[in-house]
Amino acid sequence: FYQNMFINQQHYDKFQKHLPQRPFVEQLAELQYLGGAIQRQKSPHFPPCNKVLIGTKDKIIFSANQRRFWSEQNTPILEVTAGHFPFYQFDNWEQLLDTLREAQ
């Protein structure tokens, strides 16, 4: 699973040095909770996003599916050449936020 989150070995190797410290069952419980919260949400504006970042090489949730969903929500999309975990494409959070701000 983790290997499929990345488009290159360098990013995968970096992630391997920072693996999640929580047990898998806790991560699964979090995803199940989020899934339930999304299904119970009544607001037509959920999830509340003003812009989304899509990795064009995502093997976990295919970019075409993400693009279709977010387009139906009328949410602006920024695409980057990345996998499911695009964060190593940026040197820090500020660079990521600047990229999102510039893509208006």
C-alpha positions as CSV (number, residue, x, y, z in Angstrom):
1,F,0.0,0.0,0.0
2,Y,2.7,2.5,1.0
3,Q,4.7,2.0,-2.1
4,N,1.6,2.9,-4.2
5,M,1.4,6.2,-2.4
6,F,4.4,7.6,-4.3
7,I,5.7,8.0,-7.8
8,N,9.3,7.5,-7.1
9,Q,11.6,5.5,-4.8
10,Q,13.2,8.5,-3.2
11,H,9.9,9.7,-1.8
12,Y,9.0,6.2,-0.6
13,D,12.3,5.8,1.1
14,K,11.8,9.1,2.9
15,F,8.4,8.0,4.0
16,Q,9.8,4.7,5.3
17,K,11.9,6.8,7.8
18,H,8.7,8.5,9.1
19,L,6.1,5.7,9.2
20,P,2.9,6.3,11.2
21,Q,3.4,5.5,14.8
22,R,-0.2,4.5,15.5
23,P,-1.3,0.9,15.1
24,F,-3.1,0.0,11.9
25,V,-6.3,-0.6,13.8
26,E,-6.3,3.0,15.1
27,Q,-5.8,4.3,11.6
28,L,-8.6,2.1,10.3
29,A,-10.9,3.3,13.1
30,E,-10.2,6.9,12.1
31,L,-11.0,6.3,8.4
32,Q,-14.2,4.5,9.4
33,Y,-15.2,7.4,11.6
34,L,-14.5,9.9,8.9
35,G,-16.5,7.7,6.4
36,G,-19.5,7.7,8.8
37,A,-19.3,11.4,9.4
38,I,-19.3,12.1,5.7
39,Q,-22.3,9.9,5.2
40,R,-24.2,11.6,8.0
41,Q,-23.4,15.1,6.7
42,K,-26.5,16.9,5.5
43,S,-24.8,20.1,4.2
44,P,-24.6,20.4,0.4
45,H,-21.2,22.0,0.9
46,F,-19.5,19.0,2.5
47,P,-16.6,18.5,2.6
48,P,-15.9,22.2,3.1
49,C,-13.0,22.8,0.8
50,N,-12.2,26.0,-1.2
51,K,-9.6,24.3,-3.3
52,V,-8.2,20.8,-3.6
53,L,-4.8,19.3,-4.5
54,I,-4.8,16.2,-6.8
55,G,-1.8,14.1,-7.6
56,T,-2.1,13.2,-11.3
57,K,-0.3,9.9,-10.7
58,D,-2.4,8.8,-7.7
59,K,-2.7,5.0,-7.6
60,I,-4.9,4.9,-4.5
61,I,-7.7,7.2,-5.6
62,F,-7.4,7.7,-9.3
63,S,-7.0,11.3,-10.3
64,A,-9.9,11.0,-12.9
65,N,-12.3,10.0,-10.1
66,Q,-11.1,12.9,-7.8
67,R,-11.3,15.4,-10.7
68,R,-14.9,14.3,-11.4
69,F,-16.0,14.4,-7.8
70,W,-14.5,17.9,-7.1
71,S,-15.8,19.3,-10.4
72,E,-19.3,18.2,-9.4
73,Q,-18.7,20.1,-6.1
74,N,-17.6,23.2,-8.1
75,T,-14.4,23.2,-6.1
76,P,-11.2,24.6,-7.8
77,I,-8.6,21.9,-8.5
78,L,-4.8,22.2,-8.5
79,E,-3.1,19.2,-10.1
80,V,0.5,18.3,-9.3
81,T,2.6,15.5,-10.7
82,A,2.5,13.3,-7.6
83,G,1.0,10.2,-6.1
84,H,-1.5,9.9,-3.3
85,F,0.9,11.6,-0.9
86,P,2.0,14.8,-2.7
87,F,3.6,16.5,0.3
88,Y,7.2,15.6,-0.6
89,Q,6.8,17.6,-3.7
90,F,7.2,20.7,-1.5
91,D,10.1,21.7,0.8
92,N,7.8,22.9,3.6
93,W,4.1,23.7,4.4
94,E,4.6,27.4,3.4
95,Q,5.7,26.4,-0.1
96,L,2.6,24.2,-0.4
97,L,0.3,27.0,0.8
98,D,2.0,29.5,-1.5
99,T,1.4,27.1,-4.4
100,L,-2.3,26.8,-3.5
101,R,-2.6,30.6,-3.1
102,E,-1.0,31.3,-6.5
103,A,-3.3,28.8,-8.3
104,Q,-6.3,31.1,-8.4
